[in-house]
Amino acid sequence: MKVSVVLNGAAGSLVGQPIEDSVSEVKRLFEEAGHTATVTAASGPEIVAAIDRAVASDAEVVVVGGGDGTVATAAGKLMGTDKALGILPLGTLNLYAKDLGIPLDIAEAVPLLAHGRIKPMDIGDVNGTVFLNHSVLGLYPMMVQEREEVREERGLSKWPAMAIAMCKALKRYPLLRVRLETDKGTRRITTPILAVANNPYDEGFGSFLKRSRLDTGELALYVAKHRQPLRMARMMVALVLGTWQRDAELEVMHMTEFTVKSRRRTLKVANDGEVHRMEAPLHYRMLAGGLRMLVPAEEADVHAATPAERFAEQADITRAEITRAEIARKESA
């Protein structure tokens, strides 16, 4: 199979390392597995152009090395095509890659993908912009923007900067007032944070934004009802511990489509950690099986057939599933 790999040279895992070494290593590992690989590196505004070139190439799979934001950008460009998306987790959180069981080390991740299989996976959509993990309104977009300002001003790393940003956001504590429209009717909501997840997050201690399933065909809507900053701060601590869904002031709903309306013309939305200003209303929908993903194969699959045989075997099945998802997407649009 032909693989086109794009590495984000500004990704956290590559900072301070010779990018040429990473490019050579990824190319070598894919070719040792019997694939033809083109590997490039880019950063800043050039990363989008590099992904565009990979999508337009004759590669069967586009593999992106970067954080969740870079991966989501690539996912949006591969939607509706016959190409699959592979991930090398090189960012800070790497939530989607972790849920797929992809190791954080390049030397471990590439062989697993090289012997992987293509599987249709769910993807969330808000006003035509896709997200793989979550889309969040309220305090979180404010925190992300504040974090980047703190990093630029003080030269701090991401986590200390986020801690400062969280304290500032909790001090201001603005509440978002919106109307939620679902198939069950319309209701008014006042909340500090409204989050939409592509498939529900797991519950239980240690489950920090972890999803066991990425193909349930459901969006999970999490609405915080905390009117006091201290209670919100406690839930954020519980978020890290994995016990946040036990909070009595958190409402959880599972849906496939809904709309968020506001008196404001635009709303700040953080999709997979990237802040956008979007025109209201915000129309959320689940595109079930809408993205072809290259995922690590089960050990039995690795020994059952060659990579080329596995890809050929799945081609007709995944193509039919993607076609159905694309038809549903166009009909709803």
Secondary structure, DSSP 8 states (H G I E B T S, - for coil): -EEEEEEETTSGGGTTS-HHHHHHHHHHHHHHTT-EEEEEEE-TTHHHHHHHHHHHSS-SEEEEEE-HHHHHHHHHHHTTSS-EEEEEE-SSS-HHHHHHT--SSHHHHHHHHHT-EEEEEEEEEETTEEESSEEEEEHHHHHHHHHHHHHHHH---HHHHHHHHHHHHHHH---EEEEEEETTEEEEEEESEEEEEES----STT-SS--S-S-S--EEEEEE---SHHHHHHHHHHHHHT-GGG-TTEEEEEESEEEEE-SSSEEEEEETTEEEEEESSEEEEEEEEEEEEEE---HHHHHHS-HHHHHHHHHHHHHHHHHHHHHHHHHH-
